[in-house]
Amino acid sequence: MDQNSKMKKKNHSSIQMVLLFVFTGAIAASFSILYQKNIEETQRNVFVMLMGAGTLIFMLVDATRKETLSYDNRRHRVRFLVLFAVCLIIAAILPLISYAIWPYLVIFVLLGLFSNMQIGLFSGAFLLMVSVLLEKNGGYGEFFLYFMAGAVALTLFQNLDEEIKVGIPVFISLLMLGVLLVAYHILFMNMTFSLGIFVFPVLNLIISLILLLILINIFSRVTIRCGTDMYMEVNDPEFILLVRLKEKNREEYYRAIHTAYLAERIAMNLGLDQRAVKTCAYYHRAGLLEGTNSWESVQKYCKEYHFPEKSVDLMEEYYNHPAGSVSTELAVIMVCETVVASIMYIFGKDHEAKISYDELIDRIYQKKTESGEFRNSSMTLYEMNRMKELLKKEKLYYDFLR
């Protein structure tokens, strides 16, 4: 990314944050007036909501800088800002209806899934506070009720994967909400235990269940399954970019194919993200299609073909990582690439050459150790030794490189 692009991106980000801050203040003032709050209450609401917006902005900027946003949210921060703005309006409208059917369980989960757990917890609590402040007779009991339910739900839903197993999280979340709603009516409202106190809790549970299922379905489509589908597409050996590489440079094509095969198997054995590793192994040298093997050239293809975020991060790391400092995934790719390139080079000089693969792999490891290539790698000694062991077991495969 050139300097002008970075500057434009930074300016757009600043504008978005300013708009969020101003929008929050406008909502605070307009709804306080709409609900006929006195001047002191209006000033309080504006101050509290602006402080909340400022804190949220700080958390978003910090999470973006440290790359701690979940899933692909780092690349789609505007998506969260839009969702938060919509939820802010909803929070300001909720005081018009009974607190007993507020859908805050879903709001907490929604904001957490499209940011991260910390931001989801804060933003959900902030919006809940907005509703309580704007209520005619809002109290701490309502805040306690939905904050506890939202925190539990957010914890249960923070690590969704492509299998989308949500039965237990949904059940526990709704059970917690139901218990808290009934307990609130008895302990905070001093209502007598009867069938009547179950009406609103049951209604809230039905609404929350429907909204949760809709949310999970939408989230899985735009985030989880979208990434899975893209991996299936770009990791197909007949994908257009690989075909172009094969037509331009068959040696590079086969080098990529063999590196991807070995790296995927090792990544799977080590419990790494084998799909991202395989994609990076396939395309980290795709810049050769442009004649120059550089990150700028590869990045262009990543954007053009919408590569999954994790694989893009790995390819960028391949070109821009500090000397001696690489992730475990990239270390696997680099070692496999060296092994494949070395064997192909030897067979290229002598098709009938007899290679001691164990000795070759030992020499490669020794050279990389002496050069300090992985001195600050996140790869553990066990993982390094396990990778060597797995590479030595692939002797039959290496004969296909002749």
C-alpha positions, 0 to 999 in steps of 0.5 A: 500500500503506497503512502497516499493510499495509507493517508486516504485510509487514515483520513476516512477512518478519522471522518468515520470516528468523528461522525460516530461521536457527533451522531451519538451526541445528536441522538442523546440530545434529540431523544432526551428532548423527545422524552421531555427530560429536564435540562439537567437530565439532558446535559447528563445524558449528552455527557455520558453518551459522548464519554461512552462514544469516545471510549468506544472509538478509542477501543476500536482504534486500539483493536485495529492497530493491534489487530485484535478484532475477531474474524474478518472485522479488521477489514470491515470496520465500517460494518460494525460502525453501521450496526452500532449506529442502528443499535444506538437508535434502537436503544433510544427507542426501547424506553417506549416499550416494556423493559421486560422484552428488550432484546439486549441479549441479541444486541450484545451478541451482534456487536461482539460477533462483528468486533470482538468480545471486549468491544461487544461487551462494552458497546452492549453495556453502553447501549443498555445504559442509554436505554436506562437513562432515557427511561422514565423510571429506569433503574440499576436492576434493569442494567444488571439483568441484561448486562449479566445475560448479555455477558454470558451470551457473548462469552458463549458465542465468541468463537463460532467456526464453520461447523456453527454449533450453536445449540448449547450456547443458545440454550444456556443463553436463553436459560440465563435470560429467563432465570434473570427475568423471573428473578428480577420480577420477584427480587427487584419488583417484589411481585408475588410468584404466579403464572403472570410473571412468566408472560413477559419472560416467555415473550422475550425468550421467543423474540430473542430466540428468533433474532439469534437464529436470524443473526447467526445465519446472517453472520455465518453467510457473510463471515464464516461460510464466505471465507470457507467458500473462498478457500475452496475456490482459490485452493482448487488446482484449476483456479485461474491464477494457478492456471496462469502460473502454470502457463507462464512458468511450469517450474514455479507452478509445480514448486507451489503445488508440492510446497502446498501439499507438504505444508498443508499436511504438516499444518494439519498435524500441528493443529494450524490453519491448514487452509490459510497455509495451503493458500499462502503456499500456492500464491505467495510467489504469484507476483512472478506473473507480473515479472517481479516477485514483490508484495505489491504484485501479490497484493494486487491479486489478493484484492482482485480475487478476494483472498481470505484475510488469514491467507493474505496476512500470511503472504504479507508476512512472507515479504515484510516480516522482520529478520528472524521473526516469523509465525509458526504457519509461515515457518512451515511454508518456508521450510517446505518451500526450501525442501521442495526447491532443493529436491527439484534443483537436484533432480533438475541437474540429474533426473536419476540422482539418488538423494538421502532425504534425511540428510538433506532435511537435516542440512536444511534445518542446520542451515536455517538454525545457523542463519538465525532465520527462525530465532524469534519464531513463534514455532516451538522446539516441539513443533520444529522437531515434529515438522522435521519428523513429518518431512522425513516420512514423505520419502515416497512423495519426493520421488514425484518431484523428478 
